[in-house]
Amino acid sequence: MAAIENVPVPVHRAPAAQPTSASTSTALGELRAEGVTKRFGGVTAVNKVSLTLQPGEIHGLIGTNGSGKTTMLNLLSGYYPVDEGSISLGGQTLTQASVQRRPHVGIARTFQKPRLLGTLSVLDNAMLGGWKDTGAGFLSTAFALGRARREDRMLRERASELLHGIGLGHLMHRKANLLDHAEQRFLEIARGLTMQPRFILMDEPAGGLTEHEIDQLAQIITTLRDCRVGVLIVEHHTDFVFRISHRVTTLNLGQMLKEGTPEEVRNDPEVIRVYLGA
């Protein structure tokens, strides 16, 4: 991959001041899950888990396989309905909001396996992230009428800028199925950022990456932090999580095991026993 430049992230910018209380955090648009539970038949995958993500915060979510990490992302992004508890953003209830509604309030996500349209170009895939900002009807789009042309130009410029910033500008016109693994992962992040999110939820973004590529990923995520985008990372690379996160939450068997600073979580005896080992 080409070297990553300063990533130009067009986002909903929150005020620069850090929240100092629960009420201030809510006013700034905190993403909050409270007592969330999800069951699949007789199995409780997530059991009364509470988690918050603030603008400009990097929050790591770790745990063993089957601990409920990806389920938690699916609940926050609307892919699964919540059985108990609530999800809100800035005081606005999202518990029953559909997966299509979540991007409209500023929530984007990536997946363990990149979900790209392989026969489309890199640029076209990135542009798909901005679908919520389009409103031209079928006929307007089919006949390339004024509004459709303006929307296409706007998304093309936004996606192109992001691809150049993220290091994929030289591949814009290549088909997505010709990219290598790391390039596909970075393209999926670019597609999510084209949405102009306030929060982006990343599921195993470092999976299969080399150390150099993980460093590039860290650079992207810290740039998002500086742009006041909240980032929730589900990841097995604990060294990576501890290196870049403000806070870390550990799940075990669907329940909260420990939440705190990276240092607090890394040195917690129960986390070491259950997850990190000696």
N, C-alpha and C positions, 0 to 999 in steps of 0.2 A: 504493500500500500504506500501511496505517497505520504509525505510528512503532513501532519495535521497543522493547519494554519489556525489563527485566532478564529474560533467558531462563531459566526454571526448568527445568533439565535433570536429570531423574532418572537418574543414571548409577551404574555401579560405580566407587566412588571409591578411587583408589590412595593410599598414604601421601603426605604432603605433601613429604617430602624428595626431592630430585632424585637419580637414580642416579649413583653415583660410580665404578662399575666394571662390567665385563661381567656378573659374577655378580649384582651388585645389580640391574642392569637386568633380568636374566632373572627375578629374584625378584619384581620389581614388575609383570611381565607384558609385557615388550617383544615387539612383533610383529616378526618377523625373517624375511627371505628371504635364503638363502645360495646363491650360485652357480646361480640359477634360470635355466633354459633352456626355451623353448617354440618348437616348430617347427610350421609348417603346410605339409605336403608338403616341397618342397625349400627353403622359405623359413624362415630362423631369425628369428623376430620379436623374441625376447628371448634374449640370449646371455650366460649366466653373470653375471647381475646380482645383486648383493647390496645389501640395503636394510634399514634398521631404523627402527622408529617407536616412540617411547617414550610412556608416559602423559603427557598434558599438553603434548605437543610438536606444533607445526605444521610439517609437512615438505612442501615443494613439490617436484613432479616435473614437469620441463619438457623440451622438446625439439621438434624439427620434426615435421610430420605423418609418420606411419609410423615413428617412432623407438621405438615399443614401450610408450608410456605407458599407454594403455588396456589393452593386453594384460597389463601388469604388475598393474593393478588387478583384472583378471579372474582372474589367478592367485592373488592374495592373497585374493580373496573366494570362490574356488572355482568360478567359472564355467568356467574352463579347467583341465584337469589339467596338472600339471608334468611335463615330459619328463625333466629333470635338475635336481638341486639339492633344496633342502628349504625348507619354510615352517613356522614354529613360533610359538607364543605362550606366553611365560613358561616355556619349556622343554617345553611340550606340542606334540608333532608334529602338524601339520595338513596335511602334504603330500598325503595321500590323503583328507582329510576332504571330504565333499560340500558343495555350496553350501548345502544346508539345515542342515548342521551348523555352519557358520561363525557365524551369529547367536547360537547357544547359547553360544559362547565369547566373545561380545562384539564381533563384527565386523559393521558395517553399511556400506552403500554407496549412493551416488546415481549417476545415469547422465547421459550427455550430453543425451539427450532424456528429460524426466521420464516415468516409467512409472506413470501414474495410471489409476484406473478412473473414466472420465469421467462415467458415469451415477450414481456414488455421491457422497455429500456430501463436503465437505472433512473433516468430522469422521470419517466412516467410513473415508476413505482414510488419515487419520493413525492411526486405531485399528488398521489392518491391520499396522502396524509392530510391534505387540505380540503377534503370533500365537504366538511361542515361549513366552509366559507363560500360555497357555491349555491346559487339559487336559480340559475337559468333552467327553464323547462326543457322538455324533450325536443320540441320543434326548434327552439332557439339554439340548442346545442347541435342538433342535426344539420341545421342550415348555417351554422357559424354566424349567428346574428350578433348584434352589438354587445349585449350583456355577456353572452357566452365567450366572445372573443376577449373581453376585458378580464373576465374571471380566469380564463386560460392563461393569459399573459401574466396576470398577477401571481398565480400559482407557479408558473414556469420560472419566473424571476426568483420567487422565494425559495423554491426547491433547488435551483441552480446555485444560489448563494450558499445554502446549507451544504450542498454536496462539495463545493469547493472548500468550504471551511473545514469539513470533516475529513477531507483527503481523498474524495472520490470524484472530483471535478473532471479528471482526465478520462473517466469511465462513463460519463453521463449517457452516451449513446450506445453503450454495450448492453446486450440483453442480460437480464439479471441472472439467468441460469448459467451464464458463463463466468460469473464471479467466483472467487475462492471463498472459503468459509468465513474468514475474517471480514472480507469485503461485504458479504451478505449481512453479517451482523451489524456492521456500521451503516449499511444502507437502511436496515430496519430502524435503527435509531434516527437516521435522517428523516425517514418517513414520519416517525412519531413527532419529531420537532417541527415538521411542516405544519402540523396541527396547531402550532403556537400554544403549547400546553402550559399550565401553571404547575402541573405535577406530571412526572413520567415514572411509570412503574416498570422496572427492568427485571426480567426473569432469566437468570443465569447468563448475563451479558458477556462474562469472561470465559464461558465454556468453550474449550477447544482453541483458545488464543495462545499465542506465544507470549513470552515475557515482554517483548518489545510492543506487541499489540495490546497487551494489558496496560502498559504504560500509556499508550495512545488513548485507550478507553478512559483511564483515570484523568487524562487531560481534558477530554470531552466533558466528563461528569463534573469536574471542578469548575469548568467554564460555565456549565449550567447553574451550578451553585452561585457563581458570581453574578449571573443574570437573574437571580432570585427564583429559579425553578427548583421546586422540591423534587428530590430523587429518592425513590424507594428501591433498594437493590436486594433481590433474592439471589444468594450466591454461595457456592461451596468453597470458593477460594477465600478462606477466612483472613489470610494475611492481607489480601487486597481490600476486603471489607474493613478491617481494622485500620488500614492505612488511610482511607479516604473518608470514613464516616464520622459524623458528629455523634450519632447515637446508634446503638446496636440492640436489636431485640432477638432473643433466642427462643425458639419454639421446641417443644418436645411432646410428641404424641398429641398434637393439636392444642396444647396448653402453653401459656406463657411460662417460661422458665426463668428468664432474667432480662431486664432492660436497663441500659445505662450507657456510660461512655465506653468506647472501645477498651480502655484499660480496665474498667470495672468488670466488663463482661469477660474479657480474656483471663482475668485472675479469679473469677468466681469459682469456688470449689465444685459446685454442682454442675456448672457448665463444663468444667474440665472433666468431671467424672462421666457425664452423659454424652458429651459431644467432642470436645477437643482432645481428650486423652492426655497423658503425661507429656 
